[in-house]
Amino acid sequence: MKNYNKESELSSNYKMSSLLEMVIEYYMLSEADTGLVSEEETGLVTDAFKAIESKKSVSSFLDKLENCREEITEKMQVLTAYVDRLLVFEYVINRIEYRYTMTEEEINEKLSKYKRDEYVNNITNYIFSDKDNVVVNDKIREIVSELPVRMARSKFLEHIKNSIMLYSDSDRYSLDGYIYMLRTVTMLYKPKGIDKYFTEFGELVDELSGVDYNNITSDYYAILKDKIVVATSKIKDITDIYMSLQKLINMFIVYGKNEQSEIYVKYEKYADICYKCIAMLNDVFEGKTDNIAEVEAMFTGIEGIPEELYEKRVNLEAIVCDYIKEDNGLYDAVKTSEKLMGSSLFAELEEADTEPVTEEYLKAVTDELIADLKQLISDYSRPVVRAVYAMALGKLPVFFGDSGEVTQYISDSLAQCNDASTLLATYNLIDELCWGD
């Protein structure tokens, strides 16, 4: 057996791991509706697989793969922006549902079964039944995001400002990530390409934005609800394909960056299985066969190997990745592969900005966000603004001092809701969240 240093051993692990991962993902893609995405994107994937089947270099594809990765990331940001917008309008639609599906008498009859003080105590007990503060805080945020919001604009903006101030001693990367989250959940984030990709969803968002939700017919309510359901389902289907393509492209890049490394003798037989599976799946994608059973049968030969490689990789990364020098020939391969083999399919390959947050920078991003939120509050109707408030408050760090404040907030939110249909919808949504009813 050859004597590998740790850098070479890790590079070899990346090569073999990426080969296994891409075969499994290629199989998953073979059963998906790839017609939802462009032929250019799927064509690049099949071309790369043909190169691997022929044992040719993938490195010549790296530039195209990296460009495609950037484009898919851009499209996914657009899709995510539309999902966040549709969630806001779905919130509005869900809370007026009973106005169109039940009579006033039926609503009041169901509401009579809820005793507010007793109900508030039940919610409080649900929240604080766990001793883990992280779980408790998660429950608080979940409940807050479902409750009717009857909060003054100034109070809402104060909560936003206070949450941003928590990043005063952080780095810019962390602060920027938090601001990004706030912008997405409040419909403010406009990613590059939003006017170019998936414009049919933009047209729906425009329609939903212009609706007077206090004065619509039951027929139009049903139409809007159906449109949201259809659009959400389609976005999910497209997103699933792009997630699969991104995983494959990530693995191609890892494979290409490490293809000069030798696969350990122990894993050569598993690599051969992967190459055979790729050849079979290439035939499936070219329409030469529709027999997947043989590929599925061959998967039994690689069971447990990805997990084995993962355990070894984690240990090697702890030794190599923090200490490898830039003049090491494997530096780029190792550093890039570490990110692409991580938990985020859309991880940025460039180093994060770890520069400390300055007072000036914190003020600038806060002022910009607050100004944009004020404009949004001015532009949208009250039901939509309340939905934005609820979605945002459900994402903020918990702003209550003790359990008593939590109980009071819940009680006030329910007491101040004068719309019977909204109140009943809230009770039902919280019932399902807390007790699965």
N, C-alpha and C positions, 0 to 999 in steps of 0.2 A: 504494500500500500504506500502511495506517495505521502510524503510528509508535508501537509498543508499548514500554512500559517493561519491565524484566525481570520484575517481579512479574506484570504482565498476560500477558506471554509465557508464563511458567510456568503460570499459571492456565489459559490456553488449551490448553497442552500437556496438562495434567491432564484437561481435559474431553475432548479428542480421544482421548487414551490410554485413558481409562476406557471410552469408547464402543467402541473396538476390542476391549479386553479382555473387556467384557461380552458382546459378540456371539460371540466365540470360545467363551467359557465357557457361554453359552446353548445353543450348538450341542452342546457336550459333554453338557450336562444333558439335552438332548432324547433322548439314547440311553441314559440311566441309569434305574435302577429307583427313581423318585421315591416309590413307594409305601412305601418304608422310613422316610420321614419324614412329619411332619404336613402335612395339606393347608393349614393356616394358614400354614406357612412357605413352601411352594411357591406358595400363592395370593398372598402379598405380592409375591413375585418377578414373577409374571405380571401383576399389577396395575401394578407399576412399569414393566414393559416396554410395557404398553398405553399408559401415559401418555407414554413416550418415543416410541412409534410415532406418537401423535397430536400430537407436539411440544408436549405440555403440561409444566408444571413438575413436577419431581420433588421439589422442596423440601418440598412438603406431605407427602411420605412420610418425611421424614428422621427424625422422632421414632420412627415405627413401625420403620423400618429399623435405627436404632440400638438400639432395644429388642430386636429380633429378633437382631441381632448379639450382644448380651450373652447372650441365651438360648442361642444356638448355641454360643457360647464356653463357657458353663456345661455344656452337654451334652457338648461335646468333652472337657472336663476329666474328666467322669464316665467317658466311654469310655476315655480315656487311663489313668485309674486302674484300670479293669478289665483293660486290656491289660497293665499292669505286674504286676498280681496273677496273671493267667493265665501270664505269662512265668515267674514263679517256680514255679508248679505244673508247667508244661511242662518246666522244668529237672529237677524231681524225676522226672517220668514218663519223660523221655528216659534218665535214668541207671539206671533199673531195667528198661528194656525187655527186655534179654537174659535177665533172670531168667524171663521168660514166653515168650520166643520161641526160646530155645536150651537145649540140655541143658548140664549142668555140664561134660561132657566136651568139647562143642563150644566152650564158652567158654574152657576151659583150653588147648585146642589153638590157638585164635586168639591167646590171650595169649602163648603160647610163642614166637610169631614176633617179639615185641617184646623187645628188649634195652634195659633201662631206661637205662643209662648212654649208650649210643649214641643212643637216642631223645632223651634230654635234650639232648645235644650238637646234634642236628639241629634241635631247637626253638630252641636258643640261636642257632645260625647263621642260622636263618630270621629271628629277631627283629632281629639286629644286622647283617643283610646290607645294610640301607639306611643311608646316611650322614646322612639327615635325622632329627634328634632327635625331631621331632614324629611322624614315621611310626614310629620305633622305640618311642616311648611308647605310641602307639595299639596297636601289636602286643602290647606287654607287657600292656596292659589286656585285650585280647581273649583272650590266653592265660590270664591270671589268672581271668577270668570262666568259663572252661571247666574249670579244674582242680578236683579234689576239694578241699574245704576241711576241714582238720582243725586248726582254730585255736581257741584258748581265747577265751571271751567277752571277757575283759579285754583281750586283744591286739587283737581286732576293734574294740572300742570305742576303744581307744587310737589306732588308725589313723583312725577317724572324727574324733576330737577333733583330732588333728594336722592333718588336712585342713582342718577349719574354721578353725583358727588362721591358716592362710594368708591369710584374709580380714581379719585384724586391721587392716590399713592400707588397706582398701578402703572402698567406700560400701555403704550398707544395701541398695540395689537389687541389687548383685552378690551380697552375702551371702545375701539372701532367696532369690535365684534358685538358689543352690547348695543351701541348706537344702531348698527345694522339690524339687530333683532327688533329694536323698538320701531324702526322705520318699516320693517316688513309687516309687523303685526298691526300697524296703524295705517297701512295702505300707502305709505309715503315713498317706499323704495321703488325707484324706476330703473331697473337694470338695463344695461346696454342690450339693445336688440328687442326691447319690448314693442317697438313700433314696426319690427321686421318679422318676428316669429309669432306664430299662433294668434294672429290678429282676430280670429273669430271669437276667442275668449275675451279679447279687449272690447269687442262690440257688445258682448253680453254684459260685461262690467259697466259699460257706458249706459246701457239700458237700465240696469239695476240701480245705478247711481241717480237716475232721473225720476225714479218712481216715487209717488206720494203714497207712502205705506199706510197712512191714516185714511185714505180714500181710494181704495181699489176694489174691484168687483171680485167675487169668489172665483169666477172663471179665470180672471187675469192672475189671481193669486196662485191657482193651480198650474197655470202656464209657467209662471216664474219659478215655482218650486220644481217643476219638471225640468226646466232648462238648467237649473243649478245642479240637479242630480245627474243629468246627462253629461254636462260639461265636466263635473267632478270625476265622473267615471272615466271619461275619455282622457282627461289629464293623467289619471292614475295609470291607465294602460300605456300611454306614451312615456310616462315617467319610468315605468317598469322596464320598458325596452331600453331607454337611455341609461338606466342604472346598470343593466346587463352589458350594454356596449362599453360603458365607461370602465366597468370591471375588466372586460377583455382588453381594452386599450391600455389600461394600467399594467396588466400582466404582460402584454406585448412589449411595452417599454422596459419593464423589469427584465424580461427575457433578453431583449436586445442589448441592454446595458451590460448584461452578465453572460452573453452567449459565448465569450471566449473562455470562460471558466469550465473546467472539466467536471462532469457529474460523477459523484463518488461511485465506485464500483458497486457498492451495496444497492444503489438506487437505479442502476442502469436498466434492470429488467422492468422497473416501473416506468422509466422514461420510454422504453420501447412500447409498452402498453399505451402510453399517451399518444405517441406518434401514430400508432395503428388506429386509435380512436379518432384522431384528427382526420386521418385519411377517409375513414368511414363517414364522418360527419360532413366532410367536404363533398362527398358523393350525395349526401342527403340534400345539402344546400344547392347543389347543381341539378337536382331532380333526377339523378341517376338511380336512386333507390329511396324508398320510404321506410326501410327496415331499420328501426332504432334498437330493436331487441338485442342485436349482437353487441352494440355499444354498451347497453345497460348491463349485459352479462359480463363484459370485460371490466366494468367498474368494481366488481367484487375483488379483482386482483390488486386494487390500489387502496382498499379500505384500511383506514388507520394511518396511512402514510402522511397525508397532509397534517394530521395532528402531531405526529412524531416530528416532522420537520419544523412545525411551529414551535414546539417546546425547545428544540435546539436553537432555533433562530432567535428566540427571545433572550436566551442566555448569551448568544454570540453578540447580539446588538448591544447588550449591556456592557460588553467588554470593548467592542470595536467602535461603535458609532460616535461616541463622545470623544474618542481619543485619536481617531484616524486623522492623519495630516493631509493637507491639501496637495502636497507633492507626491502622495501615494497614488499610483496608477489606478487604483480601484476606488479612489475617493468619490468621484462623481457617481459611479455605479452603486456604491454602498449608500451614500446619502440620499440619492433619488429613490432607490429601492425601499429604503426604510420608510419613506413617506408614502409611497404607492402601495406598500404592503400593509399599511396601517389601517385604522378603522374607518377613515374618511375617504370615500371614493373621489371626492373633489378637493382633496388637500392641495394647498398652494405649494408649488415646488420651490418658490423663492423663500429665502429666510424671512421670518416674521420680524416686524418692526418692534423691537423690545426697548426702544427709547422711552424713558420715563415720561409720564404725562406732566406737562407744565400747566401752570395756572391759566396761561393765555390760551393754550390749546383746549383745555377743559371748558373754558368760558365760550370759546368760539363754536365748538360743536354743540354745546348746550343751547346757546342763543339761536343757532341755525335750526335746530330741531324744534325748539319752542315756537319759533316764528312759523315754521311749516305746519305745526300742529294747530296753531291759531287759525291759519288759513284754511286748513282742512275742516275745522269746526265751523268756520264761517260758510264753507262751500256746501256742506252736506246737511240733509234734514236731521231733525232731532233723533228719530229712531236709529239712523245709521251712526250718528255721533255717539249715542249711548252704547251701541254695539262695539264701536272702536274703543271706548272707555273700558268696557268689560274685558275685551280681548287683551288690552294693554295691561290693565290692573292685574290680570291673571298671570302675567309674565314678570311683574316686578318683584324684587325682594320683599318679603313680608314686612309691612309697615305698621303692624300692631305691636303695642308694648306688652300686652299680656292677654290671657284667655278672655278676660272680661271685655276688652276692647273688640275682640273677635266676635263675641256673642252680641255685643251692642251693634256692631256693623251689620251683622246678619239680620237682626231684628229690625233695625231702621230701614234696611233695604226692602224688606218685605212689607213693612208698614207703610212706606212712602209710595208703593206701587199702587196706583189707582185704576189701572187697567186690568179688569178681571181675567181676560184671556191670557194676558202676559203673566199674571200672577199664577194662574193654573199651570201654564207651560213651565214656569220656573219650578214649581213644586214637583211636577212630573220629572223634569230633567234632573233635579237634585235627588229625587227618589231613586232614579236609575243609577246615578253616580255613586250614591252612598250605600244603597242597599240592593241594587240590581232589580228594583221593582218596575 
